[in-house]
Amino acid sequence: MLRGEITTAIRRALMQELAAVGYGRLSIEAVARRAGVSKTAVYRRWNSKLDLVLEMVASAAHGKLPVLDTGTLRGDLALLFQAVAHALRHPLASQIIPDLLAEAARNPTIDQTLRQVLHARQQEVGGRLVTRAVQRGELPADTDPDAAVDLIIGPLYWRLAIARAPVTDSYLGALVESVAAGLGAEPAVPRHRNVVAPSTRA
């Protein structure tokens, strides 16, 4: 394999191994075996399994998201929720995230990294969404950005990663309206078809 292919194979193997056995039982040897490479190939890139996992967390946190600029708060929320739901529905993510959160309670380095990269990602995505909504006049000027981001990100993450409950299109639609209302946005105005009044002429 080429150098870039080896790195990709190691990262893929890490995700699969982490989902299969968890961080506590994770080993460089098992990752190398699953990737079809030598231990040396892994150690040449990362000094330890902790470095390997932390790099994966940082890379995932900076993964590509759709541009959230539909022109309306509700449109931006709907697009964000769809992207987050798609990512968290992935079997690997649904297994790895709870395990890393549990490990963070025992490992200060993982805890600090998770806090830093996830908080930065939330602020980057949610902060922009809120700022644009305020600029458009959809949200009050005194909207608290931190509280707003918590309200935007929290419910969907809880449902998918913690409660492991199903997410349907109707649920996402209801969530958009609930979050928009919670943020102080005006109610959505339903569109009515123009109705021609009957003629009063004889």
Disulfide bonds with the S-S distance in Angstrom:
none
